[in-house]
Amino acid sequence: MNSKNLMLNTICTHLGEVKDNQYKGAVSPIYTATSYAYENVDVKRYPRYFNTPNQIGLAKKLAALEHAESALIFGSGMAAVSTSLLAFLKAGDHVVLQKVLYGGTYNFVVEELKRFGIDFSFTEGLSEKDFEEKIKPNTKVIFIETPSNPLLSITDLTMIAKLAKTNQLITMIDNTFASPVNQNPIDFGIDVVIHSATKYLGGHSDILAGAVCSSEENIEKIFSLGKNLGGSLSDYTVWLLERSIKTLGIRVKAQNRNAKKLAKYFSKNEAIDTVYYPGLKTHPDYELAKEQMRGFGGMISFELKSDIDSVEFVNSLEIIKPSMSLAGVESTIVSPAKTSHALLSQEERKKQGISENLLRLSVGIEDKRDLIADFEQAVSKVKAKSILI
Ligand SMILES: *Cc1c(COP(=O)(O)O)cnc(C)c1O
């Protein structure tokens, strides 16, 4: 099957299938062996070497989804992030990272890179000048994440790719929030695309996994370190992830549609102060999002009016569940100030634009009418309670 001729949903459903030649079953069999007959010097098959039949098949599917030459599947998003960064950085090197990053990536950088003698800088903002002013003679990598968490600001992929080319740097992106359905950074000149497959790729809140997609040459470099660090994914979960990705296209498109409608509804709702969604014309990065994204994604953040207690509101929801994670078929909600950004001071949170009443909604595939009804009953409940007090 030649991926170049296939469209999104066909790639999701079929590409990289492991053929069941014995029984002609319609789905990939799982090869669970950790021990294979020795083939030759080049092929030593072993799950930690990322080369079992299921690992190879799923990697092909992901590479096709991200318009990449090659891919590797990891045991978590952080295994993919840490292995990719370390593969391109050595003692004495420097990496520029964008200001707002996933908390785990931020922690890895500030807590671990020093011990390898690797220096780092975070940008002040997301403009070309913000990145340029942090580049040093020993900079080797630029790391970005767009849309960002939780305010869904957009980083300009073309600008980053150009800047990196001028300075001969490798560019890496965490593409988790967009998913390959909405954004293919390689088409804009970004080198390495990383996913927490725990989120949209898995999509059912029951898989921990990660992925990296890039050129053959870059993947070889990441593989070479990855086999030594040992972050590959068990074939049982590889199989489950392959099964999940069959519906990636239809899931994410349903989430895009729901989120766009909800964002519009929220922007006219009197219980809400501000809505952050890159698909709204009022979002400061709307034009940029339109240029580099096919869909605007399933993540929305919003601030409730100050007279509505956000904790009470979340506790009053009946369909939308409180959850730290995101991107499942079920809608979930979280307070960044009380979870992902709880360790920052209130002042620092304010500086980053994360108010106490900000909520981040991961929109699922439920019917929009039921999600709106859930929102409305929760607001009414909180308001009735505050009148009683
Ligand atoms: C969850 C997440 C990660 C980390 O992935 P794990 O699978 O939890 O290791 C990285 N980046 C983003 C944007 C995420 O949401």
The ligand as an SDF file (V2000), in Angstrom:
LIG
                    3D

 15 15  0  0  0  0  0  0  0  0999 V2000
    0.3220   14.7710   27.9500 C   0  0  0  0  0  0  0  0  0  0  0  0
    1.2530   15.6010   27.1630 C   0  0  0  0  0  0  0  0  0  0  0  0
    2.6260   15.2690   27.0810 C   0  0  0  0  0  0  0  0  0  0  0  0
    3.2340   14.1130   27.8320 C   0  0  0  0  0  0  0  0  0  0  0  0
    2.7520   12.9020   27.4250 O   0  0  0  0  0  0  0  0  0  0  0  0
    2.7140   11.5800   28.3540 P   0  0  0  0  0  0  0  0  0  0  0  0
    2.1390   10.5810   27.4250 O   0  0  0  0  0  0  0  0  0  0  0  0
    1.8930   11.8900   29.5550 O   0  0  0  0  0  0  0  0  0  0  0  0
    4.1290   11.2800   28.7310 O   0  0  0  0  0  0  0  0  0  0  0  0
    3.4390   16.0650   26.2930 C   0  0  0  0  0  0  0  0  0  0  0  0
    2.9450   17.1380   25.6460 N   0  0  0  0  0  0  0  0  0  0  0  0
    1.6530   17.4930   25.7100 C   0  0  0  0  0  0  0  0  0  0  0  0
    1.1860   18.6970   24.9740 C   0  0  0  0  0  0  0  0  0  0  0  0
    0.7640   16.7320   26.4740 C   0  0  0  0  0  0  0  0  0  0  0  0
   -0.5160   17.1180   26.5450 O   0  0  0  0  0  0  0  0  0  0  0  0
  1  2  1  0
  2  3  1  0
  2 14  2  0
  3  4  1  0
  3 10  2  0
  4  5  1  0
  5  6  1  0
  6  7  2  0
  6  8  1  0
  6  9  1  0
 10 11  1  0
 11 12  2  0
 12 13  1  0
 12 14  1  0
 14 15  1  0
M  END
$$$$
